[in-house]
Amino acid sequence: MVRLPKSIDDTAALLAHADYVAERSLATALFLALKMERPLFLEGEAGVGKTEIAKVLASTLERRLVRLQCYEGLDISSAVYEWNYPRQMIEIRLAEASGKVHEASGQANKASGQAARKKLSHDIFSEQFLIKRPLLQALETSDGAAPVLLIDELDRTDEPFEAYLLEVLSDFQVSIPELGTIKADQPPIVIITSNRTREIHDAVKRRCLYHWVDYPDAARELDILRRKAPGAAERLSREIVAFVQRLRKMDLFKLPGVAETIDWTKALVALDKLALDPDTVNDTLGALLKYQDDISRVRGSEAEQLLSEVRAEIAAA
């Protein structure tokens, strides 16, 4: 197990070790979250690297990653725990077959049967019949280290589930009526992400440190490409970054994130391209833009104009 970083610079170096290029404000927010044992709430557009932060933390700190992928209708049985009903039924049938819970004549036998039923009821609601889902798993330490809990795309759930999270985020504990309260020996490292398709309740945000993960500037995006797509020629990487940076200034339905920049670069490398050209841009826009209206708007003369501006910029640099 790797020790937690002792400074902001150590945090940035930790991320860089896993080829995650973070701006200093993000490294600061992450350092404080680790130091203060507070959840870190990351908000931003899809594809800017929010989820990757949790993965990088788990790998660099050598912690177990527990991921809760949120979706509409997510409930406690899927996120926290549920009872293993088939096993419980088998246990009941076995007890009945052995005669331990049958009604019997005589006061003493009846008392014995009631005691057996009470014990069985207690036994089938013990931990061995409990199916632990991500939030409950995250309260368990492994090899003396708390895991990294990723609550991904919280904005996809509904408000009742957000309300349930308050106990987990405040006290790192879960209440189970049949067992009582289960509390973490060590607080997990919690990363919550949101694509802001809706607003998350203030009560959740108050329990977290907050950071908005923005699109990177050209210099940082080029650094990211050098790490994530090292097979790309330097000229190609520069042209891609300049092209994408211009796309993000357009009024598109969905602007390309860093993930799409990396995908596009790898696609062009697979095509053995050393530089951009109009035909290749038109043919591969589907790796960069994910809506047909956006592709139609950029393809053709618009792409050629953008490419011309990119070449002029690079030539002048």
Backbone bond lengths (Angstrom), bond angles and torsions (degrees), N, CA, C in turn:
res aa  C-N    CA-C-N  psi(-1)  N-CA   C-N-CA  omega(-1)  CA-C   N-CA-C  phi
1 M - - - 1.459 - - 1.530 109.67 -
2 V 1.316 116.45 130.67 1.455 122.47 179.91 1.530 109.12 -87.61
3 R 1.334 116.35 139.27 1.457 120.31 179.10 1.525 111.19 -70.36
4 L 1.326 114.99 154.64 1.456 120.08 178.74 1.525 110.13 -67.50
5 P 1.311 118.00 148.41 1.470 120.81 179.14 1.524 111.11 -61.94
6 K 1.345 115.49 147.62 1.457 121.07 -176.44 1.523 113.51 -99.25
7 S 1.317 116.96 -5.54 1.463 119.74 -178.74 1.520 109.39 -153.76
8 I 1.324 115.15 172.67 1.469 120.19 176.65 1.521 110.16 -64.32
9 D 1.330 116.24 -41.37 1.475 120.12 179.26 1.525 110.70 -62.67
10 D 1.338 116.73 -40.25 1.472 120.24 177.25 1.527 110.50 -62.85
11 T 1.320 116.71 -38.21 1.467 121.11 179.64 1.521 110.80 -65.46
12 A 1.331 116.47 -45.48 1.466 120.69 177.80 1.524 110.70 -62.03
13 A 1.336 116.66 -39.70 1.470 120.71 178.98 1.523 110.99 -67.19
14 L 1.336 115.77 -36.36 1.468 120.25 178.33 1.521 110.44 -62.05
15 L 1.330 116.65 -45.00 1.453 121.30 178.62 1.534 110.74 -66.11
16 A 1.334 116.03 -42.97 1.469 120.42 -179.24 1.526 111.56 -63.74
17 H 1.330 115.93 -30.60 1.473 119.92 178.38 1.522 111.17 -60.48
18 A 1.326 116.14 -29.49 1.469 121.26 177.49 1.522 111.24 -100.91
19 D 1.335 116.51 20.10 1.462 123.09 177.13 1.523 112.89 63.89
20 Y 1.339 116.03 31.42 1.456 119.87 172.36 1.520 107.22 -103.95
21 V 1.325 116.17 114.92 1.464 121.42 -177.08 1.525 108.02 -92.72
22 A 1.324 116.22 105.72 1.464 120.80 -175.38 1.521 111.00 -108.91
23 E 1.312 115.84 141.62 1.457 119.71 171.40 1.523 108.73 -71.97
24 R 1.330 116.46 159.06 1.467 119.98 -172.68 1.533 112.26 -63.52
25 S 1.313 117.58 -34.02 1.462 119.49 -179.83 1.530 111.44 -63.59
26 L 1.326 116.82 -36.31 1.461 120.43 177.02 1.525 110.51 -69.78
27 A 1.334 117.08 -43.28 1.463 120.56 177.64 1.528 110.41 -60.71
28 T 1.327 116.78 -36.53 1.469 120.89 178.50 1.526 111.04 -65.71
29 A 1.342 115.99 -47.42 1.469 120.31 179.78 1.526 110.97 -61.11
30 L 1.322 116.61 -41.09 1.461 120.68 -179.49 1.525 111.03 -68.00
31 F 1.335 116.84 -42.47 1.470 120.28 178.10 1.522 110.76 -59.53
32 L 1.335 116.45 -45.47 1.459 120.23 -179.48 1.528 111.53 -64.61
33 A 1.320 116.81 -38.84 1.466 120.15 178.54 1.530 110.81 -62.24
34 L 1.329 116.12 -41.38 1.463 120.15 178.47 1.531 111.23 -69.47
35 K 1.318 116.07 -41.76 1.471 120.75 -177.33 1.526 111.25 -68.00
36 M 1.332 116.43 -41.11 1.461 121.38 -174.80 1.526 112.58 -92.08
37 E 1.336 116.34 -3.04 1.468 121.90 -177.95 1.519 111.23 55.85
38 R 1.333 114.42 47.01 1.453 121.35 177.96 1.521 109.80 -114.97
39 P 1.333 118.05 147.22 1.465 119.84 174.00 1.531 110.26 -62.54
40 L 1.323 116.11 148.97 1.460 121.40 176.49 1.517 108.37 -110.76
41 F 1.328 115.25 119.76 1.462 121.65 -179.21 1.523 108.40 -97.67
42 L 1.328 116.56 115.09 1.463 122.23 -177.87 1.519 109.19 -109.03
43 E 1.313 115.45 122.87 1.454 120.46 179.68 1.521 108.65 -121.23
44 G 1.318 116.82 149.04 1.451 120.62 179.79 1.513 110.74 164.18
45 E 1.316 115.68 174.37 1.463 120.31 179.76 1.531 110.55 -67.23
46 A 1.321 115.51 157.69 1.466 120.11 178.54 1.527 109.78 -63.45
47 G 1.333 115.32 139.11 1.456 119.96 174.27 1.510 115.96 88.05
48 V 1.352 118.07 12.68 1.468 119.44 -179.39 1.525 112.57 -97.20
49 G 1.345 118.06 -1.09 1.459 120.58 173.69 1.511 115.78 104.68
50 K 1.327 118.72 21.62 1.465 121.15 -178.82 1.531 111.01 -69.38
51 T 1.307 116.60 -51.24 1.461 121.01 -178.42 1.520 110.97 -63.02
52 E 1.319 116.73 -35.14 1.455 121.46 -177.06 1.522 111.73 -61.68
53 I 1.321 117.34 -29.30 1.472 120.55 -179.40 1.526 110.64 -60.28
54 A 1.326 117.01 -44.47 1.463 120.56 178.93 1.530 110.96 -63.90
55 K 1.320 116.82 -41.47 1.465 120.41 178.77 1.520 111.27 -63.49
56 V 1.324 115.94 -42.37 1.463 120.79 179.45 1.529 110.38 -64.55
57 L 1.331 117.34 -43.25 1.458 120.47 178.51 1.528 111.17 -59.44
58 A 1.319 116.38 -45.72 1.456 120.17 -178.74 1.527 111.32 -61.76
59 S 1.325 117.21 -42.05 1.460 120.11 -177.47 1.525 112.08 -73.36
60 T 1.346 117.06 -43.38 1.466 119.27 -176.61 1.529 112.72 -74.44
61 L 1.337 117.02 -33.48 1.461 120.51 178.60 1.522 112.12 -89.10
62 E 1.346 115.42 -2.49 1.475 121.71 179.72 1.530 110.74 57.48
63 R 1.323 114.35 48.82 1.467 121.55 177.05 1.519 109.84 -113.16
64 R 1.311 115.49 156.56 1.456 121.24 174.89 1.531 109.36 -71.27
65 L 1.318 116.50 135.04 1.464 121.01 176.60 1.519 109.66 -97.60
66 V 1.330 116.39 121.88 1.461 122.52 175.47 1.522 106.82 -111.60
67 R 1.323 116.35 118.45 1.462 120.49 -174.79 1.524 111.43 -113.96
68 L 1.320 114.62 126.74 1.461 121.21 172.42 1.522 107.39 -109.78
69 Q 1.325 116.48 105.24 1.457 121.31 178.11 1.524 108.41 -85.20
70 C 1.310 116.41 116.30 1.461 120.22 -174.30 1.526 111.27 -83.52
71 Y 1.319 115.43 153.07 1.460 122.32 177.33 1.526 108.34 -159.59
72 E 1.306 116.06 164.26 1.460 120.98 -179.45 1.526 110.28 -64.17
73 G 1.327 116.71 128.75 1.453 121.24 -179.24 1.516 114.19 92.25
74 L 1.338 117.62 2.90 1.466 120.70 177.58 1.523 109.68 -58.31
75 D 1.337 116.62 130.67 1.458 120.05 -177.65 1.525 110.37 -128.20
76 I 1.344 115.17 -178.91 1.456 120.86 -174.99 1.526 111.57 -62.87
77 S 1.330 117.35 -38.78 1.468 119.85 -177.40 1.523 112.29 -64.17
78 S 1.321 117.39 -26.86 1.463 121.25 178.86 1.517 112.17 -92.91
79 A 1.328 117.18 -27.82 1.460 120.51 -174.20 1.521 113.71 -101.21
80 V 1.335 117.77 -28.89 1.466 119.49 -171.80 1.531 111.87 -117.84
81 Y 1.325 116.48 -64.93 1.469 119.50 -179.11 1.519 109.82 -164.40
82 E 1.313 114.87 163.29 1.460 122.04 166.17 1.517 108.07 -153.50
83 W 1.308 115.43 160.81 1.461 119.60 179.16 1.522 110.00 -87.19
84 N 1.318 115.15 144.82 1.463 121.32 179.64 1.532 108.08 -81.84
85 Y 1.320 115.47 84.58 1.465 120.53 -174.17 1.530 113.33 -61.93
86 P 1.332 120.85 -41.36 1.473 119.26 177.38 1.528 112.71 -58.25
87 R 1.330 117.58 -42.67 1.465 120.20 178.49 1.518 111.63 -67.05
88 Q 1.347 115.53 -37.81 1.461 118.82 177.97 1.526 111.14 -63.14
89 M 1.342 117.11 -41.28 1.467 120.75 178.74 1.524 111.00 -64.49
90 I 1.314 116.31 -40.01 1.474 119.64 177.69 1.527 109.98 -62.00
91 E 1.329 116.46 -42.76 1.466 120.61 179.33 1.529 110.94 -61.76
92 I 1.331 116.13 -40.66 1.462 120.12 178.77 1.527 110.69 -65.50
93 R 1.336 116.95 -44.32 1.477 120.66 -179.95 1.533 111.01 -62.90
94 L 1.335 116.33 -39.46 1.465 119.73 178.81 1.523 110.94 -64.73
95 A 1.343 115.31 -40.07 1.464 119.18 179.14 1.531 110.83 -66.00
96 E 1.338 116.12 -39.34 1.465 119.81 177.96 1.518 110.92 -65.83
97 A 1.335 115.59 -40.92 1.461 119.54 -178.77 1.527 111.68 -64.84
98 S 1.331 115.58 -32.34 1.465 119.08 -179.83 1.520 112.22 -79.08
99 G 1.365 117.01 -8.34 1.451 121.43 178.29 1.505 114.76 83.69
100 K 1.334 117.23 7.70 1.457 119.97 -175.06 1.528 113.09 -73.58
101 V 1.320 117.03 -25.91 1.464 118.25 -174.60 1.521 112.72 -115.46
102 H 1.344 118.81 12.08 1.461 120.86 177.94 1.520 110.23 -75.98
103 E 1.327 114.55 146.75 1.472 118.63 171.88 1.527 108.45 -67.06
104 A 1.301 116.18 141.60 1.465 119.71 179.53 1.528 108.49 -133.67
105 S 1.355 115.81 157.53 1.458 119.67 179.38 1.522 108.75 -77.22
106 G 1.296 114.21 155.67 1.460 119.11 179.41 1.517 110.98 91.75
107 Q 1.323 114.68 141.90 1.453 120.30 -176.59 1.517 111.94 -62.07
108 A 1.307 116.91 -41.98 1.465 121.31 -177.32 1.515 110.83 -64.88
109 N 1.344 116.62 -42.62 1.460 120.16 -179.92 1.526 111.58 -67.21
110 K 1.353 115.68 -37.42 1.463 118.99 177.82 1.519 110.88 -63.67
111 A 1.324 115.53 -43.15 1.469 119.79 178.68 1.520 110.40 -62.55
112 S 1.335 115.60 -39.62 1.464 120.13 178.98 1.523 110.96 -65.05
113 G 1.353 116.28 -40.47 1.459 120.67 178.89 1.511 112.24 -65.42
114 Q 1.341 117.03 -39.97 1.462 120.63 178.43 1.514 111.24 -65.11
115 A 1.325 116.23 -39.39 1.468 120.24 178.30 1.523 110.44 -64.87
116 A 1.353 115.65 -39.04 1.469 119.53 -179.85 1.523 110.69 -66.02
117 R 1.342 115.62 -40.43 1.470 119.10 179.14 1.528 111.27 -66.04
118 K 1.327 115.63 -38.40 1.462 119.59 178.58 1.519 111.22 -65.13
119 K 1.328 115.36 -41.58 1.471 119.55 178.33 1.520 110.48 -65.70
120 L 1.344 116.61 -40.37 1.465 120.15 179.16 1.519 110.92 -63.61
121 S 1.340 115.74 -42.05 1.464 119.73 178.58 1.516 110.75 -61.02
122 H 1.324 116.26 -38.83 1.461 120.37 177.55 1.522 111.13 -68.14
123 D 1.329 116.00 -42.39 1.473 120.56 -175.87 1.519 112.71 -65.52
124 I 1.336 116.88 -41.41 1.472 118.27 -175.03 1.531 112.55 -75.12
125 F 1.328 116.43 -10.84 1.458 119.74 173.45 1.527 110.60 -109.49
126 S 1.330 114.52 37.51 1.457 120.77 174.63 1.522 109.42 -99.02
127 E 1.317 116.45 174.01 1.462 120.93 -172.22 1.524 112.92 -64.15
128 Q 1.328 117.62 -25.82 1.467 119.07 -178.52 1.526 112.36 -67.98
129 F 1.335 117.52 -17.20 1.463 121.09 177.96 1.536 111.68 -103.23
130 L 1.311 116.36 8.92 1.462 121.50 -177.21 1.531 110.27 -94.23
131 I 1.321 116.26 127.40 1.462 121.36 174.62 1.530 107.32 -96.02
132 K 1.314 115.69 114.90 1.464 120.51 -175.18 1.520 110.18 -89.73
133 R 1.313 114.90 123.20 1.457 122.24 176.48 1.539 109.07 -94.98
134 P 1.340 118.80 177.25 1.470 120.74 -170.38 1.523 116.76 -50.30
135 L 1.335 118.73 -46.30 1.462 119.03 -176.34 1.519 112.19 -64.33
136 L 1.316 117.33 -36.46 1.459 120.48 177.95 1.527 110.54 -74.75
137 Q 1.328 117.49 -38.23 1.463 121.40 176.96 1.529 110.92 -59.80
138 A 1.330 116.09 -34.96 1.464 120.68 -176.03 1.527 112.49 -69.41
139 L 1.331 117.83 -15.04 1.456 120.97 178.99 1.522 112.01 -85.65
140 E 1.320 117.14 -4.15 1.456 121.61 -178.80 1.528 110.48 -98.92
141 T 1.316 116.35 134.62 1.462 120.43 176.06 1.519 109.71 -88.03
142 S 1.322 115.65 152.61 1.460 121.62 178.29 1.520 108.10 -133.97
143 D 1.333 115.94 124.59 1.472 121.46 -176.97 1.525 110.93 56.60
144 G 1.316 116.23 36.15 1.452 120.76 177.04 1.508 115.33 77.24
145 A 1.330 117.65 8.81 1.462 120.64 -177.38 1.519 110.33 -127.28
146 A 1.329 115.74 136.29 1.459 120.23 175.91 1.521 109.36 -73.92
147 P 1.316 118.10 147.88 1.469 120.56 -178.33 1.519 112.43 -78.12
148 V 1.315 115.20 174.00 1.458 122.38 169.84 1.524 107.49 -95.67
149 L 1.315 117.11 120.25 1.465 121.74 179.60 1.520 109.03 -100.90
150 L 1.319 116.14 117.80 1.467 122.01 176.54 1.525 108.98 -104.13
151 I 1.324 116.46 113.73 1.467 122.08 172.88 1.524 105.31 -100.97
152 D 1.319 116.11 98.09 1.455 121.82 -166.89 1.530 111.95 -95.99
153 E 1.334 115.20 129.89 1.469 123.34 177.06 1.527 111.52 58.92
154 L 1.321 115.03 56.55 1.463 121.20 -179.62 1.521 111.81 -59.35
155 D 1.324 116.99 -27.74 1.474 120.37 -178.53 1.524 112.84 -66.10
156 R 1.324 118.36 -10.00 1.466 120.78 177.92 1.538 112.21 -82.71
157 T 1.332 117.32 -15.42 1.466 120.15 -179.73 1.526 109.58 -87.18
158 D 1.331 116.01 -174.25 1.465 120.35 178.76 1.522 110.06 -112.51
159 E 1.321 116.49 173.83 1.461 121.75 -173.38 1.533 114.15 -64.50
160 P 1.346 120.66 -37.16 1.466 118.68 177.81 1.529 113.39 -57.99
161 F 1.334 116.98 -36.23 1.458 118.52 178.34 1.531 110.34 -71.02
162 E 1.314 117.05 -37.82 1.470 120.00 175.05 1.528 109.96 -56.63
163 A 1.341 116.87 -43.44 1.460 121.16 -179.47 1.525 110.57 -61.91
164 Y 1.325 116.48 -38.64 1.469 119.39 178.90 1.531 110.86 -64.23
165 L 1.320 116.42 -34.29 1.461 120.68 -178.08 1.524 113.25 -63.94
166 L 1.304 118.06 -21.15 1.461 121.08 -173.31 1.527 111.83 -58.78
167 E 1.326 117.29 -41.23 1.463 120.29 179.37 1.524 110.37 -66.60
168 V 1.315 115.78 -41.50 1.467 119.79 -179.29 1.524 110.54 -63.79
169 L 1.329 117.29 -45.59 1.455 121.13 -176.02 1.524 112.49 -75.21
170 S 1.319 118.17 -27.73 1.466 121.12 -178.72 1.521 111.85 -80.65
171 D 1.322 116.43 -48.27 1.468 120.91 -170.81 1.526 113.26 -119.72
172 F 1.319 116.79 -0.64 1.468 121.49 -177.83 1.528 110.13 50.64
173 Q 1.316 113.85 54.60 1.453 120.19 178.38 1.522 109.49 -146.84
174 V 1.333 114.50 160.33 1.460 122.43 179.51 1.516 107.95 -132.35
175 S 1.327 116.87 134.58 1.462 121.54 178.81 1.523 109.85 -99.39
176 I 1.323 115.91 124.78 1.472 122.54 177.21 1.525 106.75 -119.11
177 P 1.333 118.59 115.85 1.467 120.85 -173.74 1.522 113.87 -51.04
178 E 1.325 118.23 -41.52 1.468 121.24 -175.05 1.530 112.82 -78.08
179 L 1.342 117.09 -21.18 1.464 120.29 -175.58 1.520 113.49 -115.08
180 G 1.333 117.05 -24.31 1.452 120.36 -175.10 1.520 111.11 104.92
181 T 1.303 116.09 -153.52 1.465 121.81 -176.65 1.520 110.45 -98.42
182 I 1.320 115.68 128.33 1.465 121.74 176.45 1.523 107.44 -107.26
183 K 1.318 115.93 119.65 1.464 121.54 -174.63 1.523 109.99 -117.09
184 A 1.310 116.56 143.62 1.460 121.23 -179.31 1.522 110.14 -72.15
185 D 1.344 116.69 136.33 1.458 120.74 172.97 1.527 110.16 -67.13
186 Q 1.342 115.23 -39.31 1.461 122.13 175.31 1.524 108.20 -128.78
187 P 1.312 118.57 134.18 1.471 119.55 179.39 1.523 110.83 -62.86
188 P 1.311 118.65 134.30 1.467 119.93 174.88 1.525 110.31 -69.23
189 I 1.319 115.76 159.09 1.464 121.13 172.12 1.525 106.23 -82.47
190 V 1.325 116.97 114.25 1.461 120.82 -171.75 1.528 110.70 -107.20
191 I 1.320 115.59 124.82 1.458 122.72 173.26 1.528 107.53 -117.98
192 I 1.328 117.08 121.88 1.466 122.32 177.62 1.519 107.83 -113.19
193 T 1.316 116.69 132.66 1.466 119.71 178.54 1.523 110.82 -118.85
194 S 1.324 114.55 153.19 1.462 121.12 176.61 1.516 108.88 -149.41
195 N 1.332 115.92 135.82 1.461 121.48 175.42 1.526 111.84 -90.23
196 R 1.323 115.25 4.90 1.467 123.97 177.29 1.534 112.24 59.65
197 T 1.323 116.83 39.71 1.461 118.88 171.03 1.523 110.20 -72.92
198 R 1.325 116.14 -18.22 1.465 122.47 170.64 1.524 107.07 -153.48
199 E 1.319 116.54 164.58 1.459 121.06 -179.77 1.532 110.70 -78.98
200 I 1.317 115.80 136.31 1.459 121.39 174.44 1.524 108.47 -86.62
201 H 1.330 116.60 143.79 1.462 121.38 -175.32 1.531 110.98 -61.89
202 D 1.329 115.37 144.43 1.464 121.42 -179.17 1.524 112.55 -58.91
203 A 1.337 117.36 -31.65 1.461 120.37 -178.53 1.522 111.66 -61.86
204 V 1.331 116.71 -34.37 1.465 120.60 176.49 1.521 109.90 -72.59
205 K 1.326 116.71 -45.89 1.469 120.31 -177.40 1.519 111.88 -63.76
206 R 1.344 117.50 -32.73 1.471 120.32 -179.43 1.520 111.85 -63.40
207 R 1.294 116.98 -25.92 1.458 121.13 -178.87 1.527 112.98 -86.68
208 C 1.318 115.90 1.06 1.464 120.92 -174.71 1.524 110.96 -126.06
209 L 1.323 115.33 161.23 1.451 121.26 161.65 1.528 106.65 -87.72
210 Y 1.326 116.55 146.58 1.462 120.65 -171.36 1.529 110.58 -117.63
211 H 1.338 114.78 142.77 1.468 119.27 172.13 1.531 108.94 -149.88
212 W 1.325 114.58 134.10 1.460 120.89 174.79 1.527 108.16 -91.68
213 V 1.324 116.44 120.57 1.462 121.45 179.22 1.522 107.77 -92.68
214 D 1.323 116.04 109.92 1.459 121.22 -175.24 1.526 110.50 -96.48
215 Y 1.335 115.16 170.86 1.456 119.64 172.27 1.529 108.65 -63.70
216 P 1.322 118.75 144.43 1.462 119.85 -179.61 1.525 111.47 -75.87
217 D 1.331 115.50 156.05 1.459 118.31 172.03 1.530 108.86 -75.33
218 A 1.321 117.07 176.97 1.470 120.96 -173.06 1.522 111.84 -62.46
219 A 1.328 117.38 -42.47 1.461 120.36 -177.38 1.526 111.52 -63.77
220 R 1.333 116.20 -43.70 1.472 118.96 -179.24 1.518 110.97 -71.05
221 E 1.324 117.62 -36.72 1.463 119.37 179.06 1.529 111.07 -66.87
222 L 1.322 117.00 -35.79 1.464 120.02 176.55 1.525 110.28 -65.69
223 D 1.323 116.90 -40.37 1.468 121.41 176.53 1.524 110.50 -61.47
224 I 1.333 116.08 -40.96 1.468 120.66 178.46 1.529 110.39 -61.79
225 L 1.326 117.11 -44.21 1.462 120.46 -179.64 1.520 111.70 -64.07
226 R 1.320 116.67 -38.81 1.467 119.79 179.01 1.520 111.42 -61.71
227 R 1.329 116.16 -30.55 1.462 120.63 -179.69 1.533 112.05 -86.34
228 K 1.341 115.78 -42.68 1.460 120.10 -173.41 1.529 113.68 -88.53
229 A 1.331 117.13 -22.91 1.473 120.60 178.51 1.528 108.50 -134.77
230 P 1.343 116.30 65.11 1.469 119.80 -175.11 1.525 113.89 -65.45
231 G 1.318 117.19 -15.55 1.460 120.30 -179.61 1.516 113.87 -78.61
232 A 1.329 117.18 -8.71 1.467 120.68 -178.29 1.525 110.53 -78.94
233 A 1.324 116.13 139.88 1.462 120.80 176.01 1.523 109.46 -64.18
234 E 1.340 116.14 149.78 1.458 120.65 -177.44 1.524 111.30 -59.34
235 R 1.312 116.67 -42.68 1.464 119.49 -179.79 1.519 110.76 -63.12
236 L 1.334 116.22 -43.31 1.465 120.08 179.59 1.521 110.60 -61.39
237 S 1.318 117.71 -44.74 1.468 121.57 -179.63 1.520 111.23 -60.33
238 R 1.334 116.48 -42.55 1.463 120.25 -179.86 1.532 110.91 -65.63
239 E 1.316 116.11 -42.04 1.460 119.19 179.52 1.524 111.39 -65.86
240 I 1.319 116.87 -40.40 1.460 120.97 179.27 1.526 110.62 -61.71
241 V 1.327 116.57 -47.84 1.465 120.68 -178.95 1.528 110.50 -61.47
242 A 1.322 117.05 -45.63 1.460 120.32 -179.88 1.527 111.15 -63.66
243 F 1.322 117.13 -39.04 1.467 122.02 179.12 1.528 110.42 -64.85
244 V 1.331 116.33 -47.14 1.464 120.72 -178.06 1.524 111.00 -66.35
245 Q 1.327 116.52 -40.18 1.460 119.86 178.69 1.534 110.68 -58.66
246 R 1.340 116.70 -37.60 1.471 120.27 177.79 1.525 111.48 -71.31
247 L 1.317 116.73 -37.63 1.465 119.95 177.70 1.534 111.27 -59.31
248 R 1.331 116.45 -36.86 1.467 120.30 -176.79 1.521 112.32 -70.39
249 K 1.317 117.45 -11.07 1.463 120.90 176.15 1.524 111.81 -91.86
250 M 1.347 115.76 -5.58 1.455 120.25 -179.72 1.528 110.63 -87.32
251 D 1.293 116.44 162.15 1.463 122.22 179.20 1.526 108.75 -90.10
252 L 1.331 115.56 76.05 1.461 121.80 -179.84 1.523 109.68 -100.88
253 F 1.329 115.56 158.01 1.457 120.29 179.05 1.525 110.50 -65.86
254 K 1.323 117.47 -41.59 1.467 121.80 177.88 1.523 108.72 -139.00
255 L 1.333 114.94 111.14 1.456 120.07 179.21 1.529 109.95 -71.31
256 P 1.312 118.18 146.08 1.467 120.12 -179.70 1.523 111.63 -70.42
257 G 1.312 116.71 134.66 1.459 121.74 176.28 1.512 110.81 -90.53
258 V 1.324 114.97 -177.33 1.467 119.73 178.49 1.525 110.38 -63.45
259 A 1.320 116.74 -36.87 1.465 120.37 179.53 1.527 110.85 -59.34
260 E 1.337 116.71 -40.73 1.470 120.27 178.84 1.530 111.10 -70.12
261 T 1.329 117.25 -35.64 1.470 119.98 176.18 1.518 110.64 -60.49
262 I 1.329 115.67 -44.48 1.474 120.29 179.24 1.523 110.58 -64.77
263 D 1.332 117.01 -44.32 1.472 120.59 179.45 1.532 111.16 -60.24
264 W 1.329 115.84 -43.92 1.460 120.08 -179.06 1.530 110.92 -63.91
265 T 1.311 115.43 -41.33 1.467 119.94 178.71 1.525 110.88 -61.99
266 K 1.313 116.30 -45.81 1.471 119.56 -179.94 1.525 111.23 -65.02
267 A 1.341 116.73 -34.94 1.463 120.27 177.21 1.521 110.95 -64.80
268 L 1.329 116.78 -41.50 1.460 120.46 179.99 1.524 111.31 -69.86
269 V 1.327 116.77 -35.33 1.473 119.99 174.94 1.526 110.10 -63.92
270 A 1.344 116.32 -39.94 1.461 120.49 178.51 1.522 111.78 -62.95
271 L 1.339 115.73 -25.80 1.469 120.69 177.93 1.535 111.97 -91.20
272 D 1.342 115.38 7.02 1.481 121.66 178.42 1.522 112.52 62.02
273 K 1.326 116.84 34.97 1.459 120.83 179.45 1.531 110.20 -87.50
274 L 1.330 115.22 137.29 1.457 121.50 177.16 1.526 111.34 -105.35
275 A 1.337 116.62 -13.42 1.462 122.34 178.88 1.519 108.24 -158.82
276 L 1.331 115.47 162.91 1.457 120.44 178.98 1.528 110.76 -80.73
277 D 1.315 115.19 147.20 1.462 121.39 170.79 1.523 107.31 -141.77
278 P 1.333 118.66 157.40 1.472 121.28 -173.53 1.524 113.86 -55.66
279 D 1.318 117.59 -44.37 1.471 119.71 -178.01 1.525 111.57 -63.69
280 T 1.319 116.55 -43.35 1.465 119.89 -179.97 1.520 111.32 -65.12
281 V 1.311 116.67 -41.32 1.472 120.22 177.42 1.525 110.22 -59.04
282 N 1.326 116.97 -48.38 1.466 120.83 -179.36 1.524 112.16 -61.08
283 D 1.336 116.04 -37.99 1.471 120.41 -175.61 1.527 113.22 -77.31
284 T 1.326 117.04 -21.97 1.470 119.56 -173.63 1.526 113.77 -114.74
285 L 1.316 118.44 11.12 1.465 120.76 -178.44 1.526 112.85 -60.70
286 G 1.321 117.03 -22.84 1.462 120.36 179.61 1.520 113.21 -66.82
287 A 1.338 117.29 -17.30 1.460 120.38 175.28 1.521 111.43 -82.05
288 L 1.331 116.18 -15.92 1.456 121.53 -174.73 1.523 112.99 -109.84
289 L 1.324 116.68 -40.22 1.462 122.42 -179.32 1.522 109.44 -113.67
290 K 1.313 116.46 142.43 1.475 120.02 -170.69 1.530 113.63 -114.39
291 Y 1.327 117.33 8.45 1.463 120.28 177.11 1.525 108.88 -129.15
292 Q 1.332 115.66 135.24 1.461 120.87 -175.75 1.526 112.18 -60.08
293 D 1.341 117.45 -36.71 1.461 119.97 179.08 1.527 110.92 -61.45
294 D 1.329 116.37 -40.10 1.465 120.25 178.34 1.527 110.92 -67.00
295 I 1.331 115.92 -42.56 1.466 119.88 -179.84 1.523 110.57 -63.20
296 S 1.312 115.90 -43.52 1.470 119.94 -179.76 1.523 111.61 -63.42
297 R 1.315 116.15 -35.80 1.455 119.17 -179.16 1.533 111.81 -70.14
298 V 1.323 116.45 -37.53 1.467 120.38 -175.27 1.525 111.78 -84.23
299 R 1.323 116.50 -36.19 1.470 120.49 -174.43 1.532 111.13 -61.07
300 G 1.316 115.02 143.94 1.464 120.50 174.61 1.519 112.29 93.10
301 S 1.314 116.80 -128.07 1.471 121.47 -172.81 1.524 111.85 -64.28
302 E 1.338 117.26 -35.61 1.466 120.07 179.91 1.523 110.73 -64.09
303 A 1.342 116.03 -44.45 1.462 120.60 178.34 1.520 110.59 -62.98
304 E 1.321 116.79 -40.68 1.470 121.06 -179.95 1.530 110.67 -64.68
305 Q 1.344 116.57 -39.50 1.455 120.44 178.53 1.531 110.79 -65.94
306 L 1.333 116.41 -44.41 1.464 120.53 178.44 1.523 111.17 -61.23
307 L 1.321 115.56 -42.69 1.459 120.40 -179.63 1.525 111.20 -64.20
308 S 1.316 116.60 -37.86 1.461 121.08 177.13 1.529 110.69 -63.10
309 E 1.323 116.86 -41.85 1.463 120.99 178.04 1.531 110.82 -65.33
310 V 1.337 115.67 -39.13 1.471 120.26 179.21 1.515 110.94 -61.99
311 R 1.304 116.23 -46.64 1.470 120.22 -179.03 1.529 111.52 -63.56
312 A 1.330 116.00 -39.88 1.469 120.08 178.59 1.520 110.93 -64.37
313 E 1.320 116.21 -40.37 1.477 120.40 179.52 1.524 111.54 -64.32
314 I 1.329 116.00 -45.56 1.456 120.55 -177.91 1.523 110.82 -67.74
315 A 1.329 116.50 -38.20 1.464 120.39 179.35 1.528 110.79 -65.64
316 A 1.323 116.67 -32.91 1.460 120.54 -178.14 1.523 112.35 -80.60
317 A 1.328 116.08 -17.28 1.475 119.57 -176.10 1.530 111.60 -73.65
